[in-house]
Amino acid sequence: MATNLLLLPLLLTLVAGSNAGSIAVYWGQDGYEGTLADTCASGLYSYVNLAFLTTFGNGQTPVLNLAGHCNPAAGTCTGLSSDIQSCQSQGVMVLLSLGGGSGSYSLSSADDAQNVANYLWDNFLGGSSSSRPLGDAVLDGIDFDIEATSGDFFDDLAQDLAQFSSQGKKVYLTAAPQCPYPDAHLNTALQTGLFDYVWIQFYNNPQCEYSSGSIDNLTSAWSTWISSVTATNFFLGLPASPDAAGSGYITPDVLTSQVLPAIEGTAKYGGIMLWSRYFDVVNNYSANVKSSV
């Protein structure tokens, strides 16, 4: 379902005066979710991850998959450049997310990681290329959502990307590990201490998610993460609806009355990250959360 623009004034009213922390979201996997510019103009989000670069590394030609929004092979994704710049002008950080739950991606060596870093810099960040998939817009950074391959050499990729910050605009690095610590795919990369924001996926893992009215597993895992990994801020990653994940859904009222009070006072708390392929669901959840605190 497309985002209903008539609801946006209501959502903005609900957000006014709230103090729920920042909200991060993934955009690009629902062809009916509305434009990127509309997403940012809603006033609900501080971070938008463009999802996903599903193919890269190991000598493969990189592939950007933004569902039904545009076709990179036909050059139609360059039209997102003005949307990205509009988001950034409103203070919304826009990043490219690598990987996802499925795809063909891996890194075979440190040299391979450097090649991928160079590609990302030239095609999405501050470098230059004659075939930038998203046009002239310069993204704020790179998100690591690595779930379908080993974590080999992703620490090298993080280090290589971080070095580009010395060439002008800072390259922000973010990551989306699963809540069991350490994450099987991202631990080595996270141990570099180079990541600015970490949105931990507290779902599809009963041992560390909210369950049956108890927040104990979640808060224990949260404490482990913030004491074990160096990052500027950590975010509570949640499904925005019961069908967005196999388990771990928390209603907005329970989130704001039970879960957030237990973690938002920690020094590294940054906010929440929401996931659903259906963006109207994400918008409604975000507004409900922000209006309840």
C-alpha atoms as one frame of an Amber mdcrd trajectory, in Angstrom:
protein
   0.000   0.000   0.000   1.273   3.479  -0.816   1.940   5.986   1.927  -1.171
   8.149   2.311   0.061  11.720   2.032  -3.188  12.973   3.586  -2.068  11.364
   6.851   1.238  13.218   7.020  -0.097  16.357   8.777  -1.596  14.075  11.434
   1.680  12.207  11.838   3.578  15.457  12.225   1.143  16.573  14.910   1.698
  13.324  16.799   5.454  13.696  16.602   5.505  17.260  17.950   6.875  17.463
  21.469   7.846  13.785  21.629  11.129  12.498  23.036  11.399   8.927  21.777
  14.930   9.243  20.422  15.738   8.991  16.748  14.139   6.478  14.379  16.052
   4.656  11.657  14.296   2.866   8.820  15.017   0.804   5.722  13.551   2.106
   2.468  13.540   0.432  -0.929  11.957  -3.003  -0.542   8.317  -2.027  -1.096
   7.441  -0.596  -4.487   4.312   0.976  -2.999   5.953   2.672  -0.021   5.926
   6.179  -1.457   8.874   8.251  -2.563  12.076   8.701  -0.652  11.389  12.439
  -0.492   7.969  11.826   1.080   9.522   9.457   3.610  11.926  12.140   4.793
   9.323  14.913   4.651   7.131  12.969   7.096   9.394  14.226   9.884   9.428
  10.770  11.468  12.907   9.572  10.571  16.470  10.650  11.262  18.186   7.879
   9.299  17.111   6.170   6.069  18.963   3.115   4.787  18.536   2.492   1.060
  18.059  -1.275   0.823  19.915  -3.085  -0.627  23.126  -3.525  -2.620  22.453
  -7.255  -2.895  25.381  -8.329  -5.062  29.016  -7.346  -4.543  32.462  -8.740
  -3.896  34.312 -11.817  -5.127  34.641 -10.366  -8.622  30.904  -9.894  -9.145
  29.341  -6.878 -10.810  27.539  -4.992  -8.005  23.739  -4.973  -8.185  21.484
  -2.411  -6.498  17.983  -3.728  -5.790  15.388  -1.110  -4.813  12.355  -3.309
  -5.523   9.963  -1.597  -7.940  11.216   1.947  -7.419  13.704   2.087 -10.268
  15.963   0.030 -12.503  19.674   0.743 -12.027  20.544  -1.123 -15.236  18.348
   1.277 -17.197  19.723   4.299 -15.355  16.362   5.261 -13.847  17.637   5.326
 -10.246  19.540   8.540 -10.957  16.188  10.248 -10.436  16.588   9.571  -6.708
  19.409  12.104  -6.538  17.080  15.042  -5.861  15.171  13.005  -3.246  18.401
  12.179  -1.441  19.458  15.815  -1.443  16.016  16.820  -0.186  16.339  14.370
   2.703  19.783  15.636   3.604  18.614  19.250   3.515  16.106  18.309   6.230
  18.788  16.766   8.412  17.978  13.153   7.496  21.023  10.953   7.007  20.804
   8.698   3.930  22.984   5.594   3.703  23.373   2.649   1.339  22.729  -0.717
   2.981  24.878  -3.652   1.922  23.595  -7.199   1.886  20.251  -8.032   3.440
  18.763 -11.386   4.317  19.407 -12.801   0.852  21.665 -11.966  -2.022  24.958
 -12.867  -3.621  27.646 -11.091  -1.657  30.937 -11.996  -0.026  34.493 -10.788
   0.289  37.286 -13.133  -0.719  40.324 -11.178   0.454  41.589  -7.892   1.820
  42.203  -6.768  -1.768  38.609  -7.647  -2.635  37.431  -5.535   0.298  39.504
  -2.614  -0.963  38.010  -2.979  -4.433  34.477  -2.910  -3.002  35.348   0.123
  -0.880  36.694   1.923  -3.942  33.522   1.079  -5.868  31.299   2.402  -3.074
  33.348   5.583  -2.781  33.317   6.292  -6.510  29.684   5.366  -7.146  27.779
   6.368  -3.994  30.019   8.496  -1.778  32.419  11.362  -2.429  34.304   9.928
  -5.381  33.504  10.208  -9.054  32.293   7.829 -11.737  30.619   8.167 -15.110
  27.909   5.704 -14.040  26.790   6.596 -10.517  23.567   4.566  -9.944  21.946
   7.278  -7.811  23.240  10.239  -9.757  25.285  13.071  -8.321  23.939  12.818
  -4.757  26.594  11.955  -2.178  25.310   9.517   0.428  26.224   9.966   4.075
  27.633   6.506   4.555  27.354   2.738   4.330  25.222   0.340   6.371  26.353
  -3.249   6.926  23.350  -5.627   6.999  25.389  -8.781   6.500  23.279 -11.894
   7.049  23.910 -14.239   4.125  27.670 -14.796   4.193  30.555 -15.084   6.618
  32.072 -12.002   8.164  35.441 -12.575   6.531  37.161  -9.351   5.456  34.274
  -7.066   6.402  36.596  -5.575   9.027  38.903  -4.664   6.138  35.963  -3.116
   4.296  35.081  -0.996   7.333  38.672   0.188   7.680  38.959   0.975   3.977
  35.715   2.965   3.980  36.668   4.851   7.136  39.865   6.050   5.486  37.850
   7.961   2.903  36.665  10.308   5.670  40.061  11.985   5.434  39.190  13.131
   1.899  36.469  15.545   2.976  32.962  14.585   4.016  32.852  12.017   6.798
  31.765   8.523   5.761  29.401   7.222   8.431  29.378   3.498   9.102  26.374
   1.685  10.554  25.545  -1.982  11.119  22.515  -4.181  11.775  23.638  -7.244
  13.765  21.337  -9.875  15.242  20.808  -9.564  18.997  22.693 -12.725  20.101
  26.179 -11.533  21.020  28.563 -11.828  19.293  26.932 -11.597  15.875  28.071
 -14.439  13.636  28.506 -12.224  10.577  29.483  -8.793  11.872  31.495  -9.312
  15.048  34.918  -8.911  13.456  33.869  -5.745  11.657  32.259  -4.291  14.791
  35.384  -4.944  16.829  37.203  -2.347  14.717  35.369   0.322  16.736  34.720
   2.272  13.536  30.918   2.120  13.498  28.926   5.195  14.376  25.472   3.654
  14.780  24.496   0.058  15.476  20.846  -0.966  15.047  20.553  -4.331  16.771
  17.849  -6.651  15.436  15.910  -7.771  18.514  13.685 -10.157  16.599  13.738
 -13.713  15.227  15.965 -14.616  18.186  13.890 -15.703  21.227  16.946 -15.887
  23.481  17.401 -12.114  23.392  14.058 -10.580  22.438  10.939  -9.464  24.264
   8.753 -12.485  24.932   5.633 -13.344  26.931   5.545 -10.063  28.774   9.174
 -10.281  29.907  11.867  -7.776  28.995  14.654  -9.621  30.842  16.258 -11.315
  27.824  16.128  -8.100  25.839  17.611  -5.859  28.526  20.334  -8.396  29.302
  21.353  -8.558  25.653  21.194  -4.766  25.376  23.592  -4.410  28.307  25.980
  -6.906  26.741  26.021  -5.077  23.428  26.616  -1.593  24.782  29.402  -2.806
  27.065  31.123  -4.962  24.437  31.120  -2.863  21.267  32.434   0.642  20.690
  29.928   2.830  18.839  28.456   6.297  19.139  24.887   5.070  19.595  22.923
   1.835  19.718  19.362   1.437  18.419  16.685  -1.065  19.351  15.754  -2.831
  16.110  12.159  -4.079  15.940   9.590  -5.355  13.438   6.861  -2.784  12.832
   4.136  -5.432  12.659   3.645  -9.055  13.767   4.061 -10.338  10.218   7.269
  -8.370   9.584   9.277 -11.009  11.456   8.853 -14.491  12.871   9.004 -13.267
  16.458   9.919 -10.251  18.555   7.069  -7.864  17.739   6.362  -5.362  20.525
   3.236  -3.220  20.457   3.873   0.539  20.627   2.226   0.826  24.059   4.379
  -1.955  25.545   7.473  -0.486  23.914   6.911   2.949  25.408   5.630   1.804
  28.812   7.965  -1.118  29.545  10.895  -1.508  27.165  12.117   2.007  26.456
  12.084   3.100  30.119  14.476   0.226  30.821  17.053   1.156  28.164  16.675
   4.784  27.108  18.621   6.007  30.128  21.742   4.145  29.058  24.513   6.397
  27.838  24.634   4.997  24.317  20.898   4.770  23.608  20.116   6.404  20.259
  16.555   5.375  19.431  14.829   2.601  17.506  15.151   0.992  14.092  11.990
  -0.302  12.429  11.647  -2.957   9.757   8.748  -3.935   7.520   8.376  -4.352
   3.793   5.135  -2.372   4.024   6.020   1.215   4.701   2.603   2.457   5.759
   2.938   0.023   8.668   6.292   1.552   9.595   4.855   5.074   9.414   1.939
   4.188  11.661   4.149   2.443  14.212   6.606   5.359  14.255   3.846   7.890
  14.827   2.280   5.794  17.579   5.585   5.459  19.394   6.420   9.135  19.189
   2.951  10.161  20.340   3.079   7.877  23.380   6.181   9.256  25.092
